[in-house]
């Protein structure tokens, strides 16, 4: 999904997808996209007993990407 977004911006801005990735990565507080393993770690936590009190929450596992 992120790749399609970068392709769209590259087309709209007359740039390359690599340049768009660099621009986006510079704005992500983590400095990169989250990995599937990081997302899976949150899912693993949420399905476990220790997350029993976590209800009705939207949790972004995005490295801060959703902050801009």
N, CA, C and O atoms as a CHARMM CRD file, in Angstrom:
* protein
*
  272
    1    1 UNK  N      0.82400  -1.17700   0.00000 PROA 1      0.00000
    2    1 UNK  CA     0.00000   0.00000   0.00000 PROA 1      0.00000
    3    1 UNK  C      0.87800   1.25400   0.00000 PROA 1      0.00000
    4    1 UNK  O      0.62000   2.19300  -0.75200 PROA 1      0.00000
    5    2 UNK  N      1.90300   1.26800   0.83400 PROA 2      0.00000
    6    2 UNK  CA     2.79100   2.42900   0.89900 PROA 2      0.00000
    7    2 UNK  C      3.51800   2.64200  -0.42500 PROA 2      0.00000
    8    2 UNK  O      3.77100   3.77900  -0.82600 PROA 2      0.00000
    9    3 UNK  N      3.84700   1.55500  -1.09600 PROA 3      0.00000
   10    3 UNK  CA     4.52300   1.68300  -2.37600 PROA 3      0.00000
   11    3 UNK  C      3.62900   2.38200  -3.39900 PROA 3      0.00000
   12    3 UNK  O      4.09200   3.23300  -4.15800 PROA 3      0.00000
   13    4 UNK  N      2.34900   2.01900  -3.41400 PROA 4      0.00000
   14    4 UNK  CA     1.40800   2.67600  -4.34100 PROA 4      0.00000
   15    4 UNK  C      1.28100   4.16500  -4.02600 PROA 4      0.00000
   16    4 UNK  O      1.19500   4.98900  -4.93600 PROA 4      0.00000
   17    5 UNK  N      1.27000   4.50500  -2.76000 PROA 5      0.00000
   18    5 UNK  CA     1.20300   5.92000  -2.36300 PROA 5      0.00000
   19    5 UNK  C      2.44300   6.64000  -2.86800 PROA 5      0.00000
   20    5 UNK  O      2.33900   7.72600  -3.43700 PROA 5      0.00000
   21    6 UNK  N      3.62100   6.04400  -2.66600 PROA 6      0.00000
   22    6 UNK  CA     4.86800   6.67500  -3.13400 PROA 6      0.00000
   23    6 UNK  C      4.86900   6.83000  -4.65100 PROA 6      0.00000
   24    6 UNK  O      5.33600   7.84300  -5.17200 PROA 6      0.00000
   25    7 UNK  N      4.34800   5.83200  -5.36200 PROA 7      0.00000
   26    7 UNK  CA     4.27300   5.92200  -6.82200 PROA 7      0.00000
   27    7 UNK  C      3.39500   7.09200  -7.24200 PROA 7      0.00000
   28    7 UNK  O      3.72500   7.82700  -8.17300 PROA 7      0.00000
   29    8 UNK  N      2.27800   7.25700  -6.54800 PROA 8      0.00000
   30    8 UNK  CA     1.37900   8.36500  -6.85900 PROA 8      0.00000
   31    8 UNK  C      2.03800   9.71600  -6.64000 PROA 8      0.00000
   32    8 UNK  O      1.92800  10.61200  -7.47800 PROA 8      0.00000
   33    9 UNK  N      2.72600   9.86100  -5.50700 PROA 9      0.00000
   34    9 UNK  CA     3.42900  11.12100  -5.23900 PROA 9      0.00000
   35    9 UNK  C      4.54400  11.35200  -6.24800 PROA 9      0.00000
   36    9 UNK  O      4.74000  12.47700  -6.70700 PROA 9      0.00000
   37   10 UNK  N      5.26900  10.30900  -6.59400 PROA 10     0.00000
   38   10 UNK  CA     6.35000  10.46000  -7.57100 PROA 10     0.00000
   39   10 UNK  C      5.80400  10.95200  -8.90800 PROA 10     0.00000
   40   10 UNK  O      6.39900  11.82300  -9.54200 PROA 10     0.00000
   41   11 UNK  N      4.70200  10.41000  -9.32600 PROA 11     0.00000
   42   11 UNK  CA     4.07900  10.84800 -10.56900 PROA 11     0.00000
   43   11 UNK  C      3.60300  12.29100 -10.46100 PROA 11     0.00000
   44   11 UNK  O      3.85300  13.10200 -11.35300 PROA 11     0.00000
   45   12 UNK  N      2.92200  12.60500  -9.37500 PROA 12     0.00000
   46   12 UNK  CA     2.37200  13.95400  -9.19900 PROA 12     0.00000
   47   12 UNK  C      3.46300  15.01000  -9.06900 PROA 12     0.00000
   48   12 UNK  O      3.30700  16.13200  -9.55000 PROA 12     0.00000
   49   13 UNK  N      4.56100  14.65300  -8.42300 PROA 13     0.00000
   50   13 UNK  CA     5.62600  15.62800  -8.16200 PROA 13     0.00000
   51   13 UNK  C      6.76200  15.55800  -9.17700 PROA 13     0.00000
   52   13 UNK  O      7.74300  16.29000  -9.04900 PROA 13     0.00000
   53   14 UNK  N      6.64900  14.68600 -10.18700 PROA 14     0.00000
   54   14 UNK  CA     7.70100  14.56500 -11.19400 PROA 14     0.00000
   55   14 UNK  C      9.01400  14.11500 -10.58300 PROA 14     0.00000
   56   14 UNK  O     10.07700  14.63500 -10.92100 PROA 14     0.00000
   57   15 UNK  N      8.93800  13.15800  -9.69300 PROA 15     0.00000
   58   15 UNK  CA    10.10000  12.68900  -8.93700 PROA 15     0.00000
   59   15 UNK  C     10.19600  11.17600  -9.08200 PROA 15     0.00000
   60   15 UNK  O      9.37400  10.55600  -9.75600 PROA 15     0.00000
   61   16 UNK  N     11.20700  10.58600  -8.44400 PROA 16     0.00000
   62   16 UNK  CA    11.32500   9.13300  -8.44500 PROA 16     0.00000
   63   16 UNK  C     10.74600   8.57900  -7.14500 PROA 16     0.00000
   64   16 UNK  O     10.63400   9.28500  -6.14300 PROA 16     0.00000
   65   17 UNK  N     10.38500   7.31500  -7.18900 PROA 17     0.00000
   66   17 UNK  CA     9.86300   6.67500  -5.98500 PROA 17     0.00000
   67   17 UNK  C     10.92700   6.64500  -4.88000 PROA 17     0.00000
   68   17 UNK  O     10.59900   6.76600  -3.70000 PROA 17     0.00000
   69   18 UNK  N     12.18800   6.48500  -5.25800 PROA 18     0.00000
   70   18 UNK  CA    13.27400   6.48200  -4.27600 PROA 18     0.00000
   71   18 UNK  C     13.38000   7.82900  -3.57500 PROA 18     0.00000
   72   18 UNK  O     13.58000   7.88300  -2.36100 PROA 18     0.00000
   73   19 UNK  N     13.24800   8.90500  -4.32300 PROA 19     0.00000
   74   19 UNK  CA    13.29300  10.24100  -3.71600 PROA 19     0.00000
   75   19 UNK  C     12.10900  10.45800  -2.77900 PROA 19     0.00000
   76   19 UNK  O     12.25500  11.06800  -1.72000 PROA 19     0.00000
   77   20 UNK  N     10.95800   9.96800  -3.16100 PROA 20     0.00000
   78   20 UNK  CA     9.77500  10.08900  -2.30600 PROA 20     0.00000
   79   20 UNK  C      9.98200   9.29000  -1.02400 PROA 20     0.00000
   80   20 UNK  O      9.65000   9.77000   0.06000 PROA 20     0.00000
   81   21 UNK  N     10.52500   8.07800  -1.13200 PROA 21     0.00000
   82   21 UNK  CA    10.80000   7.25700   0.04700 PROA 21     0.00000
   83   21 UNK  C     11.74500   7.99700   0.99400 PROA 21     0.00000
   84   21 UNK  O     11.54000   7.98100   2.20800 PROA 21     0.00000
   85   22 UNK  N     12.75900   8.63500   0.45900 PROA 22     0.00000
   86   22 UNK  CA    13.69800   9.39500   1.29600 PROA 22     0.00000
   87   22 UNK  C     12.99600  10.55600   1.98600 PROA 22     0.00000
   88   22 UNK  O     13.23200  10.80700   3.16800 PROA 22     0.00000
   89   23 UNK  N     12.14200  11.26300   1.26400 PROA 23     0.00000
   90   23 UNK  CA    11.39800  12.38600   1.85900 PROA 23     0.00000
   91   23 UNK  C     10.47400  11.91400   2.96600 PROA 23     0.00000
   92   23 UNK  O     10.41600  12.51900   4.03600 PROA 23     0.00000
   93   24 UNK  N      9.75300  10.83500   2.70800 PROA 24     0.00000
   94   24 UNK  CA     8.83600  10.29900   3.71300 PROA 24     0.00000
   95   24 UNK  C      9.59900   9.79900   4.93200 PROA 24     0.00000
   96   24 UNK  O      9.22400  10.09500   6.06600 PROA 24     0.00000
   97   25 UNK  N     10.66900   9.04000   4.70000 PROA 25     0.00000
   98   25 UNK  CA    11.44600   8.47900   5.80400 PROA 25     0.00000
   99   25 UNK  C     12.01200   9.56700   6.70700 PROA 25     0.00000
  100   25 UNK  O     12.11600   9.38500   7.92000 PROA 25     0.00000
  101   26 UNK  N     12.37700  10.69700   6.11200 PROA 26     0.00000
  102   26 UNK  CA    12.91900  11.80900   6.90100 PROA 26     0.00000
  103   26 UNK  C     11.87200  12.40200   7.83200 PROA 26     0.00000
  104   26 UNK  O     12.22500  13.00100   8.84700 PROA 26     0.00000
  105   27 UNK  N     10.59400  12.24700   7.50700 PROA 27     0.00000
  106   27 UNK  CA     9.52200  12.80200   8.33300 PROA 27     0.00000
  107   27 UNK  C      8.98800  11.83100   9.37700 PROA 27     0.00000
  108   27 UNK  O      8.26900  12.23900  10.28800 PROA 27     0.00000
  109   28 UNK  N      9.32900  10.55500   9.25700 PROA 28     0.00000
  110   28 UNK  CA     8.86100   9.54800  10.20900 PROA 28     0.00000
  111   28 UNK  C      9.78100   9.60900  11.42500 PROA 28     0.00000
  112   28 UNK  O     10.98900   9.42300  11.28000 PROA 28     0.00000
  113   29 UNK  N      9.24900   9.86400  12.61500 PROA 29     0.00000
  114   29 UNK  CA    10.11400   9.95500  13.79300 PROA 29     0.00000
  115   29 UNK  C     11.04400   8.75100  13.97700 PROA 29     0.00000
  116   29 UNK  O     12.18900   8.91500  14.39900 PROA 29     0.00000
  117   30 UNK  N     10.56400   7.55600  13.66600 PROA 30     0.00000
  118   30 UNK  CA    11.39700   6.35900  13.75900 PROA 30     0.00000
  119   30 UNK  C     12.48400   6.35600  12.68500 PROA 30     0.00000
  120   30 UNK  O     13.50300   5.68200  12.83700 PROA 30     0.00000
  121   31 UNK  N     12.27600   7.10100  11.60700 PROA 31     0.00000
  122   31 UNK  CA    13.24500   7.18300  10.51800 PROA 31     0.00000
  123   31 UNK  C     13.07100   6.12100   9.44900 PROA 31     0.00000
  124   31 UNK  O     13.86500   6.03700   8.51200 PROA 31     0.00000
  125   32 UNK  N     12.03100   5.31000   9.58900 PROA 32     0.00000
  126   32 UNK  CA    11.76800   4.23700   8.62700 PROA 32     0.00000
  127   32 UNK  C     10.34000   3.75100   8.84000 PROA 32     0.00000
  128   32 UNK  O      9.69300   4.08700   9.83100 PROA 32     0.00000
  129   33 UNK  N      9.86300   2.95200   7.88700 PROA 33     0.00000
  130   33 UNK  CA     8.56800   2.31700   8.05300 PROA 33     0.00000
  131   33 UNK  C      8.67900   1.20500   9.09900 PROA 33     0.00000
  132   33 UNK  O      9.75200   0.63400   9.29000 PROA 33     0.00000
  133   34 UNK  N      7.58400   0.90400   9.76400 PROA 34     0.00000
  134   34 UNK  CA     7.54800  -0.23100  10.68200 PROA 34     0.00000
  135   34 UNK  C      7.66700  -1.52900   9.88800 PROA 34     0.00000
  136   34 UNK  O      7.27100  -1.60300   8.72500 PROA 34     0.00000
  137   35 UNK  N      8.21600  -2.54000  10.53800 PROA 35     0.00000
  138   35 UNK  CA     8.37300  -3.83600   9.87500 PROA 35     0.00000
  139   35 UNK  C      7.17300  -4.73400  10.18500 PROA 35     0.00000
  140   35 UNK  O      6.46000  -4.50600  11.16200 PROA 35     0.00000
  141   36 UNK  N      6.95300  -5.74500   9.35800 PROA 36     0.00000
  142   36 UNK  CA     5.88200  -6.70100   9.66200 PROA 36     0.00000
  143   36 UNK  C      6.07700  -7.35300  11.03500 PROA 36     0.00000
  144   36 UNK  O      5.10200  -7.63900  11.73000 PROA 36     0.00000
  145   37 UNK  N      7.32200  -7.58600  11.42100 PROA 37     0.00000
  146   37 UNK  CA     7.59700  -8.20500  12.71700 PROA 37     0.00000
  147   37 UNK  C      7.18600  -7.29100  13.86900 PROA 37     0.00000
  148   37 UNK  O      6.71400  -7.77300  14.89900 PROA 37     0.00000
  149   38 UNK  N      7.35700  -5.99000  13.70800 PROA 38     0.00000
  150   38 UNK  CA     6.93800  -5.04000  14.74500 PROA 38     0.00000
  151   38 UNK  C      5.41900  -5.01100  14.87200 PROA 38     0.00000
  152   38 UNK  O      4.88000  -4.96400  15.97800 PROA 38     0.00000
  153   39 UNK  N      4.74500  -5.03800  13.74700 PROA 39     0.00000
  154   39 UNK  CA     3.28300  -5.07900  13.77700 PROA 39     0.00000
  155   39 UNK  C      2.82400  -6.38800  14.41000 PROA 39     0.00000
  156   39 UNK  O      1.91100  -6.39600  15.23600 PROA 39     0.00000
  157   40 UNK  N      3.45300  -7.48700  14.02600 PROA 40     0.00000
  158   40 UNK  CA     3.10400  -8.79200  14.59600 PROA 40     0.00000
  159   40 UNK  C      3.34400  -8.81300  16.10200 PROA 40     0.00000
  160   40 UNK  O      2.59200  -9.45900  16.83100 PROA 40     0.00000
  161   41 UNK  N      4.37100  -8.12300  16.58100 PROA 41     0.00000
  162   41 UNK  CA     4.63200  -8.04600  18.01300 PROA 41     0.00000
  163   41 UNK  C      3.47800  -7.38900  18.75600 PROA 41     0.00000
  164   41 UNK  O      3.09600  -7.84100  19.83600 PROA 41     0.00000
  165   42 UNK  N      2.92600  -6.33200  18.18800 PROA 42     0.00000
  166   42 UNK  CA     1.77700  -5.67100  18.81900 PROA 42     0.00000
  167   42 UNK  C      0.55100  -6.57800  18.78200 PROA 42     0.00000
  168   42 UNK  O     -0.18900  -6.67000  19.76100 PROA 42     0.00000
  169   43 UNK  N      0.34200  -7.24300  17.65800 PROA 43     0.00000
  170   43 UNK  CA    -0.78300  -8.17400  17.55700 PROA 43     0.00000
  171   43 UNK  C     -0.63000  -9.28000  18.59600 PROA 43     0.00000
  172   43 UNK  O     -1.59800  -9.64900  19.26000 PROA 43     0.00000
  173   44 UNK  N      0.58400  -9.80800  18.73700 PROA 44     0.00000
  174   44 UNK  CA     0.82800 -10.85000  19.72800 PROA 44     0.00000
  175   44 UNK  C      0.51200 -10.38800  21.13800 PROA 44     0.00000
  176   44 UNK  O     -0.05900 -11.13400  21.93200 PROA 44     0.00000
  177   45 UNK  N      0.88400  -9.15900  21.44300 PROA 45     0.00000
  178   45 UNK  CA     0.56800  -8.59300  22.75500 PROA 45     0.00000
  179   45 UNK  C     -0.94300  -8.46500  22.93400 PROA 45     0.00000
  180   45 UNK  O     -1.48100  -8.85700  23.97000 PROA 45     0.00000
  181   46 UNK  N     -1.61600  -7.92800  21.95000 PROA 46     0.00000
  182   46 UNK  CA    -3.05200  -7.66400  22.06400 PROA 46     0.00000
  183   46 UNK  C     -3.89300  -8.92700  22.20600 PROA 46     0.00000
  184   46 UNK  O     -4.95900  -8.89300  22.82000 PROA 46     0.00000
  185   47 UNK  N     -3.43400 -10.02100  21.65500 PROA 47     0.00000
  186   47 UNK  CA    -4.20800 -11.25600  21.78400 PROA 47     0.00000
  187   47 UNK  C     -3.88000 -12.01700  23.06800 PROA 47     0.00000
  188   47 UNK  O     -4.51700 -13.02200  23.38300 PROA 47     0.00000
  189   48 UNK  N     -2.88700 -11.53200  23.80200 PROA 48     0.00000
  190   48 UNK  CA    -2.49600 -12.19700  25.03300 PROA 48     0.00000
  191   48 UNK  C     -3.29200 -11.72800  26.24000 PROA 48     0.00000
  192   48 UNK  O     -3.98500 -10.71200  26.18900 PROA 48     0.00000
  193   49 UNK  N     -3.18300 -12.47500  27.31400 PROA 49     0.00000
  194   49 UNK  CA    -3.89600 -12.15700  28.55100 PROA 49     0.00000
  195   49 UNK  C     -3.46700 -10.82000  29.15800 PROA 49     0.00000
  196   49 UNK  O     -4.28400 -10.13700  29.77600 PROA 49     0.00000
  197   50 UNK  N     -2.20200 -10.43800  28.99200 PROA 50     0.00000
  198   50 UNK  CA    -1.72600  -9.20100  29.61200 PROA 50     0.00000
  199   50 UNK  C     -2.35200  -7.95100  28.99800 PROA 50     0.00000
  200   50 UNK  O     -2.25300  -6.87000  29.57700 PROA 50     0.00000
  201   51 UNK  N     -2.99000  -8.07800  27.84300 PROA 51     0.00000
  202   51 UNK  CA    -3.66000  -6.94000  27.21100 PROA 51     0.00000
  203   51 UNK  C     -5.16800  -6.99000  27.41900 PROA 51     0.00000
  204   51 UNK  O     -5.91500  -6.31300  26.71300 PROA 51     0.00000
  205   52 UNK  N     -5.61700  -7.77900  28.37600 PROA 52     0.00000
  206   52 UNK  CA    -7.04700  -7.93800  28.61000 PROA 52     0.00000
  207   52 UNK  C     -7.78600  -6.64000  28.89100 PROA 52     0.00000
  208   52 UNK  O     -8.96900  -6.52200  28.57000 PROA 52     0.00000
  209   53 UNK  N     -7.11300  -5.66700  29.48200 PROA 53     0.00000
  210   53 UNK  CA    -7.76800  -4.40200  29.81900 PROA 53     0.00000
  211   53 UNK  C     -7.73800  -3.39700  28.66500 PROA 53     0.00000
  212   53 UNK  O     -8.31000  -2.31300  28.77800 PROA 53     0.00000
  213   54 UNK  N     -7.08700  -3.74200  27.57400 PROA 54     0.00000
  214   54 UNK  CA    -7.02500  -2.84100  26.41700 PROA 54     0.00000
  215   54 UNK  C     -8.25800  -3.10600  25.56100 PROA 54     0.00000
  216   54 UNK  O     -8.37000  -4.15200  24.92300 PROA 54     0.00000
  217   55 UNK  N     -9.17800  -2.15300  25.55400 PROA 55     0.00000
  218   55 UNK  CA   -10.41000  -2.31100  24.77700 PROA 55     0.00000
  219   55 UNK  C    -10.70700  -1.02700  24.01300 PROA 55     0.00000
  220   55 UNK  O    -10.36200   0.06700  24.46100 PROA 55     0.00000
  221   56 UNK  N    -11.33500  -1.16500  22.88100 PROA 56     0.00000
  222   56 UNK  CA   -11.81800  -0.03700  22.07100 PROA 56     0.00000
  223   56 UNK  C    -10.73800   0.99600  21.80100 PROA 56     0.00000
  224   56 UNK  O    -10.96000   2.19500  21.96800 PROA 56     0.00000
  225   57 UNK  N     -9.57100   0.52900  21.38300 PROA 57     0.00000
  226   57 UNK  CA    -8.46000   1.42800  21.09100 PROA 57     0.00000
  227   57 UNK  C     -8.02200   1.28500  19.64100 PROA 57     0.00000
  228   57 UNK  O     -8.08500   0.19800  19.06700 PROA 57     0.00000
  229   58 UNK  N     -7.58700   2.36800  19.06600 PROA 58     0.00000
  230   58 UNK  CA    -6.93300   2.34100  17.76100 PROA 58     0.00000
  231   58 UNK  C     -5.45000   2.55800  18.02800 PROA 58     0.00000
  232   58 UNK  O     -5.03900   3.65000  18.42100 PROA 58     0.00000
  233   59 UNK  N     -4.66800   1.54600  17.82000 PROA 59     0.00000
  234   59 UNK  CA    -3.23700   1.60300  18.12500 PROA 59     0.00000
  235   59 UNK  C     -2.46900   1.62800  16.81100 PROA 59     0.00000
  236   59 UNK  O     -2.53200   0.67700  16.03000 PROA 59     0.00000
  237   60 UNK  N     -1.75500   2.70100  16.57100 PROA 60     0.00000
  238   60 UNK  CA    -0.94100   2.81600  15.36900 PROA 60     0.00000
  239   60 UNK  C      0.44100   2.24400  15.63300 PROA 60     0.00000
  240   60 UNK  O      1.14200   2.69200  16.53900 PROA 60     0.00000
  241   61 UNK  N      0.82400   1.27200  14.85400 PROA 61     0.00000
  242   61 UNK  CA     2.17400   0.71300  14.91900 PROA 61     0.00000
  243   61 UNK  C      2.86500   1.21100  13.64100 PROA 61     0.00000
  244   61 UNK  O      3.04900   0.47700  12.67000 PROA 61     0.00000
  245   62 UNK  N      3.23400   2.48100  13.69200 PROA 62     0.00000
  246   62 UNK  CA     3.68400   3.14700  12.46400 PROA 62     0.00000
  247   62 UNK  C      4.99500   3.91800  12.62300 PROA 62     0.00000
  248   62 UNK  O      5.43100   4.58200  11.68300 PROA 62     0.00000
  249   63 UNK  N      5.61500   3.84500  13.76900 PROA 63     0.00000
  250   63 UNK  CA     6.85300   4.58700  13.96900 PROA 63     0.00000
  251   63 UNK  C      6.65800   6.09100  13.97300 PROA 63     0.00000
  252   63 UNK  O      7.62700   6.84500  13.88100 PROA 63     0.00000
  253   64 UNK  N      5.42000   6.53100  14.07900 PROA 64     0.00000
  254   64 UNK  CA     5.11200   7.95700  14.07200 PROA 64     0.00000
  255   64 UNK  C      4.65100   8.47000  12.73400 PROA 64     0.00000
  256   64 UNK  O      4.35500   9.65800  12.60600 PROA 64     0.00000
  257   65 UNK  N      4.57700   7.61100  11.71900 PROA 65     0.00000
  258   65 UNK  CA     4.15700   8.02200  10.38200 PROA 65     0.00000
  259   65 UNK  C      2.80200   8.70600  10.40000 PROA 65     0.00000
  260   65 UNK  O      2.57200   9.64900   9.64300 PROA 65     0.00000
  261   66 UNK  N      1.90700   8.24400  11.25400 PROA 66     0.00000
  262   66 UNK  CA     0.57100   8.81500  11.32700 PROA 66     0.00000
  263   66 UNK  C      0.50000  10.17800  11.99200 PROA 66     0.00000
  264   66 UNK  O     -0.57500  10.76800  12.09000 PROA 66     0.00000
  265   67 UNK  N      1.63300  10.67900  12.44800 PROA 67     0.00000
  266   67 UNK  CA     1.65100  11.96000  13.16500 PROA 67     0.00000
  267   67 UNK  C      1.75200  13.16200  12.24000 PROA 67     0.00000
  268   67 UNK  O      1.64900  14.29800  12.70400 PROA 67     0.00000
  269   68 UNK  N      1.94800  12.94800  10.96400 PROA 68     0.00000
  270   68 UNK  CA     2.04000  14.11100  10.06000 PROA 68     0.00000
  271   68 UNK  C      1.06900  13.99300   8.93200 PROA 68     0.00000
  272   68 UNK  O      1.00600  14.87600   8.07700 PROA 68     0.00000
